[in-house]
Amino acid sequence: MAQNRPGTSRPDSAECPQSTPYGWYVTGLLAVVSTVALVHRQIISFLIDPIKAELGVSDNDMGLLIGPGFAVFYTVCGVLLSRLADYRSRRALIGLSCVAWSLMTTLSGTVQSFMHLFIARMGVGLGQAILNPAAYSLIADYFPRRKLATAISFYEGSAYIGSGLAFLLGGVLLDKSESWRMVFWLVGVPGVVVSLTLITVRERPRTTAGASGGKDASFGDVLGYLWKSRRVLLTHHLALSALAFSGYGTFAWIPTFFTRHHQMSPSEAGIVLAISAAVGGVAGTLCAGYLADRLGARGRVNSKMLVALLASVLWLPAGVAYVLVENAWLAASLYCVAQFFGAGPFGVAAALVQELMPAQMRARGAALYLFVVNLIGFGLGPAAVSFVTDHIFQNEAWVGYSLLLCGLAARLFAVPVLFLSSRHYEAAMRRGPKPQAIFRSGKDLS
């Protein structure tokens, strides 16, 4: 059968195929690209103190650089560019964006002022804006719904591998080179090479089963659909924003916590945090996706939200304790446990958005979800931690207590909102119609 060109869809009767080894290959390759993206995004967290020393800035300045400096362009441009991912080659978009953000990371090592670095980080955010919307959409066309949470959680696990590599490379390279500029150069250039591997990815026709009858969906149609689904999606997005606020704030400042509070060297902290992120984060994401799909196969229609809720509750003991214990290795072990439960909600939450959205809206639905989650999470999380350290505690050594205050407040907000979202979704699914049919029926999921 002839292959559809990118941007076209298969007939309404076409079902998403069974997962194949090639589908897993595509997901794995996208995970590699995402890993590179996270290295480029998170590497700066290990360079805070040397950048501060050379450029003469404060914790609060660095919080603004890591948070809003990246997140505003990342989120806004993600929404603006997402329509391309609903109608154009997602493979090409991801490849071009990988080249762009890699060049901007490399340029970060040449800056002569804080403002120049701020602009370079905005460029990294712009380059990475299209990655997740395009990747989620492509993965959703390679897997049936019953395996979608597992597949997207596998992809989401790359975020924790990337963060782990950023911690490891940041610590080791900084110790070896003693130059934060060299660290940017050494991680930036290989990203261009990785982009070339996307030549092996085939663009898959978009499935439209139960969606929009094959007609184009305008941005107004997307907003109208989201309004019809407002109770489910509003609570879903708010809860995940709070979890992202806690998670991104922690990722930005956890290396500084271990070097300042536990007097670890950059390389020691890098190894500890790399293991915690790669083991705890990846395992937590994969386990959550698998559990959500298993519960879904047994008839729990709100399985994804239930798993996100369970993981968020179980995060609380370890998420509080790792800041309070005095032994560095016990703190690292508890942080690994916190990473396991903290990572769990994000893969299943992204899968739920893909499940809810018609095919012609998947990338834009993902982009709007990421806009809300990352603008609050990445835009405010790192800056909130630095603000509390500088302006409330007024003591750089108390960065751990800033992590505790911001993280605990966000998680305590997220848990009841996740419960509410789970109830809304279960009630809507049991009432019918199925979410993908709303666009044609005009009925209200809320």
N, C-alpha and C positions, 0 to 999 in steps of 0.2 A: 504494500500500500504506500502511496506517495506520502512523503513527509511534508507536513504543513510548514509554511514559512513562519518565522517568529512573529508573534502578534496575532496569529489566527488561532482558532479554537476547534476542537473536535466537536462532533454533534452532541446534542444534549443527552443522547442515549449512551454515549461512551462513558465507561466507568474508568476510574483511575486504575492502572494495571497492578498486578501483583508486584511486590518488590522483587528486584532482580539483583544479581551481583553487580551489574553495571550501575544500577541505582545507588547501591552502597558505595561504589567507587566514586560516583559524582559527589555524594554526600561527604565522603572522606576527603576528597580534593577541596571541596568548599570549606571543610573544616581546617585544612592546612592554610588556606588563604585567610580565614578568620583568625587563625593562630598568629599569623604574621601581623594582621591588623591590631590584635591585642598587644603584641609585643611593642609595636610602634606607639600605641596609645598609652600603655602603662609604664614604659621604660623611664619616663620622666619622674615617676614616683621615687626611684632610687637615686635621682640626681638632685633632689631638692636642696640639700645642704651645700654642695659645691656650687650650684647655680646661684644660690643666695649669696654665698661668699664673694663670687666674682662680680655679679651684677648689682650687689648692694640692695637687695629687696627683703621683704619680711615674709613670715609664714602666710599672712593674709594675702599678699601679692601672689604667692605661689598657689594658694588655694583657688584664687580667681583664674590663674593661668590654666591649671589642671582642669577646673570645672567649667565655668562659663566660656573661657577662651576656646575650648574645644567644643563644648556641648551645643552652644547656640548655632554655630554653622552646621554641625553634625545633624542636629534635629530639624532645623528649618529647611536645609537643603535636601534632607532625606524626603520630606514631604513634597517639595517642589519637583524633585527628580523621579519620584516613585512611579508616576504615570508612564514614564519610559519603560520601567520594568514590567508593566502590565501589557505592553504592546510591542516592545523591541527585544532584541536578543539580550537575554540576561547574562549569558556567558561573556559577551563583548563588553557590557557595562561593568561587570565585575573586574574583568581584566584591565580595562582602561583606568578604573578607579584605583586598582592596586598599584599601577605605575605612578599615578598622581600622588597618592599619600606617601609612597616610598621616597619620591623625590623631595617632598616637603619635610619628611623626617631628616633626610640627609642635609637639607638646607638649614635645619635647626642647629646643626653643629657649626655653622659659619656666622651666626648672628653676633652683633656687636652691642646690642642693648636689649633690655627687657621687652620693649615694644616690638622690636624685630622678632624676638622669640614668640611673643604673643601672636603676631601675624602668621608666623610659620605654623604654630599649633592650630590656628584657625584653618589653615590650608590642609592640615592633616584631617581635621574634622570634615571639611568639604569633600576630600577625597574618599573618606570612608562612609559617607552618607548613604550611598546607594547599596552598599554591600548586603546588609541583612534583609532589607525588603526584597531584593532580587533573589537572594539565596533561599529565603523561606518559600517564596513563590515557586522556584525551580524544584526544590525538594518535595513540595506538596504535589507536584505533577509526576513524581516518580514513585509515590507510595500510596497505598490505599489508606483510608481514614483509620482503620483499626491499628495501623503500625506507624501513624504519623507522629505521635508523641515520642515514640522511641527514636525515630529518625531525626526529628528536630532536636531532641535532647542530646543525641549523639553530636550533632552540629554545635549545639550550645556548649557542650563540654570543651570545645576548642577554646572558648573564652578563658577557661581556667588553665588550660595548657599554655595559652599565650601569656596569661598573667604570670604563671609560674616561670616560664622562660624569661619574661621581662625581669622578674626578681633575680633569677639566677645570673642572666647576662649582665644586668645592671650592676650587681654586686661584684662579680668576678672581673668584668671589664674595667670597672671603676678602680678596683684595687690594682689591676695590672697596668692600666694606661695612665691612671691618675689624671684623666682629662674627661670631663663630661662631654666635650665636643667630639672626641674620638668615639665615645659610646654611640652617639647619634649616627656617625658615619658608618660604623661597623654594623649596625642593625638596619640602616636605611637601604643600602645598596642591594642586599640579597632579595629584597621585596620585588624588585624589578624582574629578577630571574624567576621567582615563583609565579609571577603573572603569566609567564609563557606556558605553564603547564595547563592553563585553561583551554588551550587549543584542542586538547583531547576530550573536552566536554561537548556532548551533543545537546543542542537546544531542543527541549521537548514541547510538543503542542500542548496548549493549555486545556485542561479538562473543564467542562462546563456543566457537568451533571447536576441538574436541579438548580442551576444558577440563573443567568439572565437571558436565556434564550438566544445566546450568541450575539446580542447587540452590544454596541459599544456602551460603556458606562462612563458618564461624565463625572467630574469631581463633585458636582451637585448631587448626582445619583449616589455617590459614595457617602456623602454627608447625610443624605436622606435615609440611607440604609442604616448608618450608625445611629441616627436618631430613633429609628424603629427598634433598635437593639439597646437603647440607652441604659436601661437598668442593669443589664448584664455587663455591658462594656464599661460603663462609668465606674462601677464598683471594682471591676477587674483591673482597669487601668490605674485607679487610685491606689489600690492595694499594692500592685507591682511597682508603682512609683515610690511608695514608701520603702519597700524592700530594696529597690535600687539605690535610694538615698542612703540607706545603711550600708549596702554593699560597696558602692563606689567610693563613699567616704572612707570606708575601711581600706580598700585597695590603695587609695591615694596616700594614706598616712601610716599604714602598718609597717612599712620598712623603717620609717622614721621612729616609730614607737620602739621597735626592737633595737635600733642603734642608739637611741637616746636613753631609753629606760633600762634596757638590759645590757647596754654597753657592748653589743655585738659589733664585729667589724662588718663592713658592707658585704664581703664575700660570705661570711657566716650567716648573716641575715638572709642573703640571697638564696643560699642553699636551703635553709629552713623554710622560707616562704614558698620557694619553688615546689618543694615536696608537699607542703600543705595545700597549695592551690591545685597542683597536678593530681594528687591522690584524692584529697577530700572533695575538691570541686568537681572533678570529672566523675568520680564514683557517685557522688550525690546526684548529679544531673542524670546520669544513665539509669540509676536505680529509680529515680522519680518517674522518668519516662516509661520505663518498663512496667512499673507498678500501675501507672495510670492506664496504660493499654490493657493490662491484665484485668483491672477492675472494670474497665469499659466493656471488655468482652464478656464479663459476668453480669452486665446489665446496669452498672452504675453510670447513668448518663452524665453525671457531674464529676466523674472520676478525676479529671485533671485539676479541678478546683479543690477537691478533697485532698489530693496529694500535696498541693501547694499549701493548703491550710495546715496539714499535719507537719510538714517540714518546717513551717514557720514557728509553730509552737515548740517543736523539739530543738530548735536553734537556741532558745532562751537560756538554758543552764550553761552550756559551753560558751555562748556568746558573751555572757556576763563574766564568767569565771576567768577566761584567758587574760583579761585586763587586770584582774585583781591579784592573781598569784604572783609571788616574787621569784620563783624559780623559772629561769628562761626556757628550759626544755619542757617543763610542764605547761608553760604558757603556749609554747609552739604546738604541743600535742592537743591542747584544748582548742587552739585556733583551727587546727586541722578538722576536728569534730564540728566546730562551728561552720567551717567551709562546706562540709558534707551536707548539712541541713540548709545552710544559706543558699547553696547553689540549686537545690531541688526545684523551687518554684518556676525558674525562668524558662526552662525548656518546655514544660507542660503548658505554661501560660502562652508562649509563642505559638505552640501547636493549636491551642484553643482558638486563637485569632484566625489562623489559617482554616480551621474547621468551620468557623462562623461565616467567613467571607466568601461570596461568589468568586469564581475564577478570575473574572475581569477586574476584580477589586482587591485581589490578595495583596499585591505589593503595596498599594496605597493604604489598605487596612493595616498592614504591618508597619508602614512608615508613620501613620498617625499614632499607632500604639507606641512605637519607639520615640516619637516626638514627645508624647506626654511623659513616658517613663524616663527617658534620658534627659529631658530638659529639667525635670525635677530631681532625678537621681544623680546624673553626672553633672548637671549644671549647678546644683545646690549642695550635694553631699560633701564633696571635698572642701568647698568654700565654707560650709557650716562648721566642719571640724576645726579648720584654721581660725574661724571667727571666734569660736568658743575658747580656743587656746589663747589667742591674742587679747581678746577683749573681756572675757568673763574670768578665766583662771589667771590670765596675764602671767603665764609661766610656761615656757617652751617644754619643760620637763614633764608637764601634765598632759601631754598630747593623748596619753592612754585614757585618761578620764574624759577627754573630749570625745574620743571614739565610743566610750561606754555611754555617755549621755545621749549623743546623737543616734547611735545604733539602737539603743533600747527604746527610746521614744518612738522611733520610726517603726520598729517591730510591734510594739504594743498598739500602735494605730493600725497596722496592716492586718493583724489577726482577726479582729471583729469584722473588718471590711471584707476580707476573704470569705468569712463565714456567710456574710450577707450576699456576696456575689454567687457563692455556691448555691444558696437557696433560690436566688433569682433564676439562675441557669437551669436548675433541676425543674423548677415550676414551669418555665417556658418550654423546655423540651417535652415535658409530659403533656402540656396543653396542645403542642403543635401550633403552626406547622414547623417542619424542620427549618433551621435558620437559612439554609441555602435557597429555600423556596420563597422567602419573604420578598425578594426583589421583584418577582413576577406577581405575587399574590397581593402585595400592598398591605398585608396584615402586619400587626405590630407584635414583635417579640416581647416587648416590655409588658 
